[in-house]
Amino acid sequence: MPFDPERDIVPASLTYELPNVALVASQHVPSKTPQDFIAWAKTRDQVTYGSPGVGTSPHLSGALFVSATSPRHPRFYLPGHAR
């Protein structure tokens, strides 16, 4: 190639931004803030979260949250999705 794509091509603008994180805890979870929830989750053997399917934006947001905060979270599927 006559150019280096990593060096010569730069983004011109942000196409879109879609914040897609909703942290909703059960009434049985003793946390009031995301920081409290993360601290609580780290004391548990497991904390579950759900998404409508693999590769959906809620699934990827959940995976990003888990990787950023390090609690152990297995995913469960909501009824009616395609596996």
Sequence and secondary structure as in RCSB ss.txt:
>XXXX:A:sequence
MPFDPERDIVPASLTYELPNVALVASQHVPSKTPQDFIAWAKTRDQVTYGSPGVGTSPHLSGALFVSATSPRHPR
FYLPGHAR
>XXXX:A:secstr
  S HHHH    S             TTS  SSHHHHHHHHHTSS   EEESSTTSHHHHHHHHHHHHH     E
EE TT   
